[in-house]
């Protein structure tokens, strides 16, 4: 028992001692391990400090280097600014000097201008005084002296002036006539068209004279219905195989003609049928008007024309002027204008379009107040036609000034178309009136012995008194008569003024 206790005590003591020894042993080992880690940490810290110092040194060196570069650049910029300031300063000094010089020059100029004005006033005063002295001495005013001087010079050099005028006139006329004849002949050669027209009446053929009674109807009801609807006069006389439709409106005459032809073909002639046929004839004539306008536009070669304007153009198919069909005349003027414009090298399209539309106002001139030129201008503006075309067409009767070469070309083409043989038929009264007016204008001038209008009014021959009118005055007289005719008369084409001066020397032998 005692041994067991002793053994247990021994074991416990051994365990305690072992535990204490183990503890100290672990402490010792731990201290050794701690010392090793601390050393490592110290080493790492040392290395980090060394590396940081090196990095800082490098950063400082780099910063110093950058700073030096910046300082260098700053110095360069400063030098540049200094040079620029110097240049600007020099320029300012130069400008100041120039400004000062300009002010000085301006002041001198003002002084000189003032002196010149003063001198000019003095000269003007002296000149006026001398003029007054001369007028007093000569007893003539300045204008009178000028007239006498010019008259004296003209008298002295009359023969020279006359020869020079004749030479210039002959040379210029010869050259211009050749060129004008060539252009007009070529234009007329390119286009020629026949003229056919009905002025106030239209004939309708009848297959049998028995139909005349049916057209008249019982108590004249059929013919009255026809005349009331169509607005024309229907003449049923003894003319075999025909009746006459009379009226001033060609469209009405044409509608009446179509209505009658349809009624004759149908055979049923009575008021209700007449009214029905009349409405169909109106529609047909409307289509024919449109077709006529489209054919004219196609013939001339114009595109893009408003359909309503084309229809208005077609109405001219049933309109005449001095016996000339206006639509055919318009197409002819368009072709002539295009040909002449082509020869002259100007705008052919404008000339052709203006030529075609120059009489468009005649399509409605019986419905609207005003001249056909003014009406035409309004129509073309309504349909947004180019202003150049309007300018070219509005001057063909000289109601407006010629604003372009195309306007002159259209006027010339219109005159050619209207004045060529067979195109128009003036009435006897208009013909005689024109001849009388021509002779009256010529006889209104002094120094005229007699005058005759010949060539259907295309030429006026004027015989002058040789003792009152010399050769130079004869040239002036011809021009004055031509100007007077141009101002007072409206006529197609050209009128030649031929002044004739005969000198007769008479002597008797005894």
LUMSEBA-606116 format. One record per residue: residue in one letter; y, z, x of N, C-alpha, C in turn. Coordinates in steps of 0.02 Angstrom, whole numbers, plus 50000, padded with zeros to 5 digits. Layout:
% residues N
AYZXYZXYZX...
END
This chain:
% residues 510
X499395000050041500005000050000500615000050042X500575004650090501165004850135501204998650174X500614995850191500624989350228500914983850185X500744983850121500994978650075501744979150069X501974985250062502704986150056503044983950119X502704985850175502994984050239503004976550246X502464973450223502424965950229502954962650186X503014965250125503524962450080504214963450108X504324969350135504994970550164505124965850221X504554965150260504644960650319504814953650295X504464951450243504594944550216505284943950189X505504949050152506184948750123506694948550177X506574953050229507064953050284507084946450319X506464943650326506434937050360506814931850319X506724932150253507074927250210507824928050214X508034934450214508764935650217509044933150282X508684934950336508934932750402508934925250406X508394922150379508354914750379508914911550339X509054914850284509594912050241510254912350277X510374918350309511014919050346511044913950401X510484913450438510474908550494510574901350467X510254899950412510334893050382511044891750360X511334897050333512034896150311512464894350369X512404898550423512834897350482512684890650513X512024889050510511844882450539512174876850500X512164877350433512484872050391513244871850403X513534877950412514254878150425514414874650490X513994875850537514114872850604514064865350600X513524863150565513424855850558514014852750519X514204856350467514754853750425515394853050464X515524858250507516134857950547516114852150595X515504850950624515444845250670515574838650634X515284838050573515394831850534516124831050514X516434836550495517144836250476517564834150534X517414836650590517794834850651517734827350664X517134824750653517024817550666517444813350617X517464814750552517864810950501518594811550514X518814817650533519514818750548519734814450605X519274813950654519434809850713519504802550693X519044800450650519074793450627519724792150589X519894797050545520504796250506521114796050552X521114800550600521674800650647521724793950684X521144791250701521134784950737521424779350693X521194779350629521444774150582522194774750572X522424781050565523144782150555523524779750615X523254781150674523584779050735523624771450739X523054768350723523054761050725523544758150674X523564761250614524014758850562524744759550584X524904765150616525584766150640525764760950692X525274759750736525414754750789525534747850759X525094746150710525174739550677525824739150639X526014744650606526644744750568527234743850614X527204747150674527744746450722527814739150744X527214736150757527234729150780527514724550725X527274725750663527524721650606528274722550597X528504728750602529224730250595529614726750649X529324726850710529674723650767529734716150753X529154713250730529164706050716529654704350659X529654708550607530104707450551530834707750574X530974712750616531654713350642531844707150682X531344704950724531494699050766531624692850721X531194692250669531284686550623531944686950586X532114693050563532744694050528533334692450572X533274694650635533824693150683533904685650692X533304682250696533324675050707533654671550647X533444673450586533734670550525534484671950522X534664678050538535374679950538535774675750587X535464674450645535814670350694535914663150668X535374660650635535434653850607535974653550553X535984658550511536494658850458537194659150488X537254663250539537904663750573538114657050602X537614653550631537764646950661537984641950607X537604641850551537784637450495538474639150467X538604645550461539254647750436539824645450480X539684645850546540194643550594540314636050585X539744632150576539824624850567540224623350504X540044626850449540404625750386541134627550392X541254632850428541944634950438542334629650476X542004626750526542334621350564542474615350518X541974613550475542074607950429542654609350382X542664615350354543204617150308543884616850343X543874618950404544504618850443544734611650452X544254607150469544434600150479544684597050413X544334598750357544544596150292545244598650273X545364604850286546024607650272546554604050312X546384602450375546864598950417547014591950389X546454588450368546554581750340546964581950276X546794586750231547174587450169547904588850182X548014593050231548704594850249549084588650273X548734584650314549044578450339549204573750280X548704573150233548814568750175549394571250132X549434577650122549984580350083550644578850117X550644579450182551254577950218551444570550211X550924566150215551044558950208551304557350138X550984560450087551194559250017551904561750006X552054567450034552734570050028553234565350059X553044562550118553494557850151553584551550109X553014549050081553064543050039553474544349976X553364550149947553734551949886554474552249901X554624555149956555324555649977555624548649988X555204544150019555434537450032555524533549967X555044534449920555094531049855555714533249817X555834539749818556434542149784557064539149815X557044538549880557614535649915557694528249897X557104524549896557124517449878557344516549806X557094520849761557274520349691558014521449681X558274526249717558994527549713559384521449738X559144518449793559484512449819559454506649769X558854505849738558764500449689559224501449630X559274507549605559724508949549560434506949567X560614508649628561304506949651561394499349653X560874495849680560914488549685560934485349616X560504487949570560484485249502561164486149469X561454491849479562104493149450562624488249477X562574487049542563044482349574562934475249547X562274473349540562114466549515562364465649444X562264470749401562514470349333563264469449332X563584473149375564304472649378564524465649399X564174463049451564334456249475564204451049421X563634452049385563444447349332563974447349277X564204453349259564734453849208565364450349231X565514451249295566114447949321566034440349320X565434438049340565304430749340565334427949270X565024431749222565034429549152565754429049126X566144434049144566844433949123567214428049152X567104426849217567434421149250567214414549218X566524414249204566254408149174566554406749105X566614412049065566914411348999567644409249004X567994412149052568694410249062568754402849081X568304400749127568324393749148568164389049090X567664391149049567484387048992568074386348944X568404392048931568994391748888569534387248916X569634387648983570134383249015569934375949007X569284374549018569044367649012569114365148940X568924369448891568994367548821569724366248803X570164370448832570884369648818571144363148848X570904361648910571144355548944570864349348909X570194349548894569874343648865569954343248789X570174348748759570244349148686569584347848651X569034350048683568354349448655567994356148663X567594357748612567174363748618566574362248662X566214367448680565624366648723565104362048690X564974363148625564474359148589564704351848584X565354350948571565624344048566565564340448633X565724344148686565674341148753564954339348769X564494343748749563784342348762563554336148725X563774335548660563584329748621563864323348651X564504323548671564824317548701564484315648767X564314320948806563994319548871563304316348861X562924319148814562254316348801562314309248773X562814308148730562914301448702563094296548757X563524298848803563734294448859563134292748904X562734297948919562144296848962561654292148926X561564293348861561104289148822561344281948821X562004281148814562284274348812562214270848879X562354274648933562314271749000561604269549017X561124274048999560434272749019560004270548960X560324267548909559964265648849559394260848864X559544255848905559034250848920558434253948958X558604258349006558074261649045557654266048999X557994269948957557634274248910557194270248863X557474264848837557104260648790556484257748822X556574255148883555984252248919555454257648932X555694263648953555214268948967554854271248903X555244271948849554934273848785554414268748764X554594262248770554124257048752553494257248794X553604258248860553024258448905552564264248889X552874270348883552474276248868552134275648800X552524273148752552244272448685551664267448684X551764261848719551244256648721550614259248755X550714262348815550144264848852549774270248812X550154275148786549844280648749549494278148686X549844273748648549544271248586548924267148600X548954263048652548384258848669547764263048685X547874268248727547314272548746547054276548687X547524279648649547324283648591546994279448537X547264273448526546974269048475546264267048493X546164265548557545484263648579544994269348566X545204275348588544764281148580544654282848506X545194282748467545144284348396544714279148359X544824272748375544424267548344543694268248360X543554269948423542854270748443542524276548406X542874282248402542584288148369542494286748294X543014284048261542974282948189542464277548172X542464272148212541974266848200541264269448207X541154273548260540494276248271540284280948214X540764285048191540614289648136540454285848072X540844280648058540734276747997540094272648002X539924270548065539294266848074538694271348062X538754277748083538194282448074538074283948001X538604283747961538514285547891538894280847846X538554277747800538884273647749538494274547685X538854275147629538524276347565538894272547510X538524270247462538834266847406539154271847360X539624269547321539964273947274539844271247203X539594275447160539504273647089539754279347047X540124277846995540394283346954540514281046883X540504285746838540704284546769541304289046757X541844286146732542464289846729542544293746665X542544290246608542644293946544542124292146492X541674287546506541194285546455540504284246485X539984285146443539294284046462538954280146407X538544275246427538204271046379537474273246371X537224273246308536524274846294536214268746261X535674266246290535344260346262534914262246202X534904257746154534504258746094533964253346090X533344255346074532824250146066532944245746005X533314248345957533454244445896534114246745865X534484242045838535124243745806535024247745742X534394247645715534264251445655534344258945666X534274261045730534324268145745535034270845739X535524266345739536224268545735536344272345670X536034269845615536114273345552535804280145552X535224280845586534894287345590535294292245633X535624289545684536044293845727536644296445687X536934292045646537504294245605537274299245552X536694297945521536424302445471536774301945404X536494305445356536784305445288537464308745288X537964304945266538654307245264538904309445333X538574306545385538794307845454538614314745481X538124318045449537974324945471537664325145540X537244320145556536924320245623537434319245679X537854314345672538344312945725538854318645731X539024321745673539484327445675539164333345712X538514334545698538164339945733538134338645808X537994332345826537974330545897538654331745931X539184329345899539854330045929540064337345933X539874341245883540064348245884539704352045940X539064350645948538674354245999538864352046070X538934345546080539034342946148539764342746169X540234342746121540944342646139541184335846163X540824330446142541034323646161541124319546098X541394313446108541464308746052540934303346058X540564302246003540034297246003540274291245963X540324285545998540594279445967540014274845948X539914273945883539404269345858539774263345828X539794257945867540154251945844539684245945840X539974240145845539574233945837539254231745902X539324235645955539004233746018538254233646009X537934227946022537214227546010536804231646060X536314235446034535834239046076536134244746116X536694247546096536994253046134537494256946093X537564263246110538114267446084538474270546143X539104272346134539524274846188539664282246178X539584286146233539774293246233540414293846273X540944296346241541594296746273541804304046280X542064305746339542304312546352542524313246424X542974318046438543224318846505542784323346548X542344327346515541904331846553541244328246566X541084326346628540474322546642539834326346627X539844332946634539244336846619539094336646545X539614337346505539524336746432539254329946414X539524324646444539284317846430538544317146448X538364320046505537664319446527537194323346481X537414329346459536994333146412536914329246346X537464326346323537434322346261536964316446269X536994313246328536564307446340535824309446340X535664314946375534964317246376534734319246306X535174322646269535004324646200534834318646157X535264313446161535154307446121534514303846141X534404303346207533794299946230533164303546206X533164310146209532594314046186532494313246110X533034313246073532994312446000532724305545982X532964300546019532724293646006531984292946022X531774296346075531074296146095530634299846044X530884305346019530504309445971530504306245902X531064303345883531114300045818531364304445762X531334311045771531564315545718532294317445732X532744314545694533464315745705533744319345644X533844325745650534144329745598534444336045630X534944339245599535344344545631534934349845667X534404352445635534014357745668533684355145732X533404349045727533084346045787533604344445840X534194342345819534734340845867534914347145907X534974352745872535144359045906534604361145955X533974360445936533414362145980533404357646042X533504351246030533504346346086534094347446132X534664349346101535264350746142535134356546191X534804361946168534664367546212534204365446270X533704361246254533254358846307533634354446357X534094350346331534494346046375534934350246421X535204355746395535614360246437535194363046494X534584365246478534144367846531533974362446582X533844356446557533674350946602534264349146648X534864349046619535444347246660535584352646712X535434359046693535514364546741535044363646800X534424361546784533934360146838534164354246881X534424349146848534664343346885535244345046931X535684349546906536254351746947535994355247009X535504359747000535214363347057534874358547105X534504353747078534164348747120534674344547159X535214342747126535734338747160536044342647217X536184349147205536464353347258535984354147315X535344355447301534844356247354534754349747393X534764344047357534694337647392535274336347439X535874338147417536474337147460536434341647521X536234347947511536184352647568535644350247617X535084347847590534534345347632534754339147670X535114334647635535344328447666535794329847726X536244334647718536714336347772536384340447827X535854344247808535494348247858535774355247867X536004358147812536274364947815535754369747787X535654375347820535164380347798535514386947783X535184391047741535434397747728536004398147678X536104392847638536654392947590536434396747527X536884400847500536724404747441536534400147383X535994401747345535784397347290536334396147238X536734401247223537274400347175537804395447200X537934395747266538404391047296538114383947296X537464383447307537124376947304537164374047234X537084378447183537134376047114537844373747098X538344377447123539044375447113539174368647145X538864367547203538924361147238538614355547196X538044357147164537714352147122538124349947063X538564354347038539004352546982539464346647000X539604345747064540034340347086539704333547074X539044333547062538694327247046538984324146983X539254328146939539524325746876540294326146875X540594325946934541324326346940541564320346980X542104317146957542384311446994543104312947012X543334309647065544034310147087544274303147104X544754300647066544984293747074544404288747069X543924290347025543354285847016542804286747067X542884291347115542384292447167541984298747150X541314298147152540894303947139541004309247191X541184315447170541394320647217540814323147261X540214323547232539644325947273539474320847328X539434314447309539304309247359539864309047411X540484309947387541054310247433540994316247481X540774322047455540714328047497540164327147550X539604324047530539064322747578539304317847631X539684312747609539944307847657540434311147706X540864315347680541344318947724540974323347773X540434326647751540044330947795539734326847853X539444321047836539144316947889539674314147936X540234311947908540774309347951541054314847996X541144320847968541404326448007540934328148064X540284328348048539794329848100539794324748156X539834318248137539834312948187540454313248231X541044314248200541664314648240541664320848284X541444326548256541414332748295540944332048355X540394328548345539924327448400540244323348456X540634318348437540974314148487541514318148524X541844322648489542384326548520542134332748557X541484334348548541194340148583541394346748554X541524346948488541694353248455541104355348411X541184360848373540634363748335540434359148277X539844356048283539614351348232539424354948168X539084360748174538864364448114539444366448070X539974369148101540564371248062540884365248029X540944359648066541264353648038540864350947979X540194350747986539774348047932539804352547870X539744359147881539754363747824540434363547789X540974363447828541644363047798541744356547761X541474351047789541524344547756541154344447689X540554347447688540164347647626540494351947573X540804357447594541084362247546541834361447535X542144356247563542874355847560543134354947488X542734351847443542954350847374542574355247325X542274360747349541874365047305542284367847247X542934368547256543364371147203543394366547143X543254360047153543274355347097542704356547048X542194360347068541634361847023541864366046964X542394370046974542624374446920543374374146910X543714368946938544444368846934544694367746863X544254365246817544454364546747544364371046709X544054376046741543934382546710544374388046739X544624387046800545004392246836545684389446854X546204393546850546874391546867546944390946943X547344386046965547474385247036547224378647063X547454376847123547234370647155546504371347176X546164365547184545454365947202545354368847271X545864368247315545814371147383545814378747378X546274381447339546324388747331545714391547296X545474387947244544864390147210544274389947257X544234384647297543684384047345543684389647396X544264391647420544314397147468544034403647437X544214404847374543984410947340543224410747331X542954404947314542224404347305541864405647370X542104402647424541764403447489541814410547515X542384413847503542444420947523541974425347482X541894423547418541444427447376540724427247402X540524421547428539844420747453539794421947529X540294425247558540284427347628540164421547677X540484415947664540454410347710540884411847771X540664409647829541014410847892541754408947886X542194413247910542924412147906543124405647941X542764403847994542924397548030542804391547985X542294391847943542154386347896542714385847845X542944391747820543494391847771544134388947802X544274390947864544864388347899544824380747907X544214378247918544124371047929544194367047864X544014370047807544044366247744544714366847708X545084372247720545674373547680546274369147697X546244365547752546824361547774546744354147758X546234352147719546114344947711546644341647667X547044345547630547614342747594548274345647621X548234348747680548814351347715549174356947676X548804360247632549094366147598549114372047646X548674371947696548654377147748548714373747815X548964377347866549024374147933548344372947965X548324368148011547714366748048547604372448099X547074376348089546954382048134546404380648185X546094374848182545574373148230545494365548231X545154363048282545024355848286544574353648229X544124358148208543674356348153544064355048088X544614358648078545014357648017545334350648017X545544348348076545834341548082545284336348069X544694337548097544134332948089543954332148015X543914337747978543754337547907544284333547869X544924334647885545464331047852545404323547865X545254321647927545174314647945544584311547908X544014315147907543414312647873543544311847798X543914316447769544084316047698544514309947684X544994308647729545434302747722545034296347729X544564296147778544154290147788543734288747726X543404293947700542974293147642543364291047581X543964293747572544354292247512544724285647515X544874283247577545294277347582544914270947598X544274271547613543904265347629543844260947566X543814254247576543814249747518543244251147470X543414251347405542904252347354542744259547337X543014264247378542834271347366543214274147306X543844272547301544254275447247544624270047210X544814271547149545164266747106545784270147077X546354268747106546974271447079547164267747015X547474271146970547714267746910548324263446928X548464258546885549034254146898549684257946901X549764263046857550374266946856550464270746922X549914273846946549954277547009550104272947068X549804266947064549914261947117550654259847120X550924258047062551624255847060552104261447079X551934267647057552364273347073552384274547148X551804273847181551794275047254552214269847290X552154263547269552544258247301553294259447292X553484261547231554194262747217554454268647258X554044273947264554254279847303554334278147377X553884273947403553934271947473554584268147486X554734263447442555344259547452555974263847444X555964268447397556544272847387556674277147448X556134279847478556224283947538556524279747594X556264273647604556534269447658557264267647645X557434266047583558124263947567558624269747569X558374276047571558834281747573559174282647640X558934279247692559244279747758559794274547765X560294276047806560854271447817560644265947865X560984260147857560844254447902560254250247880X559994251347819559424247647795559664241547755X559394235847771559574229747734559114228847674X558464229447685557984229047631557314231847655X556884233647607556224236247626555714234147574X555084233147598554544230947554553924235047569X553604237547515552964240947522552414235747511X551964235147561551444230047557550764233247572X550244229147572549564231447587549354237247541X549494236347477549324241447427549614248347445X550214248247473550534254547490550324257347557X549944253647596549724256047662550234254547717X550724250347701551234248547751551904247647716X552434249847750553114248847726553504245247781X553764239347763554164235447811554904236347795X555274238347847555974240047838556394235447883X556844231447852557304227147889557974230647895X558224231247956558854234847968559414229947985X560034232547978560614228547996560714229148072X560664223548109560684223948182561354226448210X561894225248172562544227548197562634235148192X562204238348150562254245648142561684249448178X561114246348184560524249648214560324245748276X560344249148335560114245848396559364247148406X559104244848463558384245348475558154252648479X558534256848514558344263848521558374267348454X558894265848415558964268948349558414266648302X558154260548312557614257948269556984262148278X556844264148341556264268548354556354275248319X556964277948324557104284448292557044283848216X557294278248189557264277248116556544276948091X556114273448128555404273048108555084279948106X555244284048156554964290848157555234295048100X555894294348086556194298348032555914296347964X555814289847953555524287547889554814290147881X554414289747936553724292147934553704299647919X554154303447950554184310747937554364312147864X554834308247837555044309247768554474307647719X554104302347732553534300547690553004306047694X552894308547755552394313847764552574320147725X553214321747723553434327847689553434327147613X553614321147587553734320447515553144317647476X552714313647508552174310447471551494313147490X551054313447440550354315147451549954308747442X549594306747493549234300347491548614300847534X548094297047516547504296847560547604291847616X547364293247674547404288647730548064288647765X548274282747791548854282147834549314276747808X549964277947815550464272947796550844270747859X550844264347871551174261647931551904260247915X552354262747957553074261447949553274256348002X553474250447978553634244948023554384243348016X554784245348066555504244048066555634237648105X555974232948073556094226348104556854225348112X557044223748174557754222448190557814215348217X558164211148180558264204148201558984203248225X559054200148283559714198648311559834191148308X560344189048274560494181948268561174180548300X561194175648345561814173448376561994166648348X562584166148317562784159848283563434157148315X563434150848332564034147748361564074140648334X564674137948330564774131148303565064126548356X564814120748361565074115648409565514110748370X566104109348398566574104748364566604098248402
END
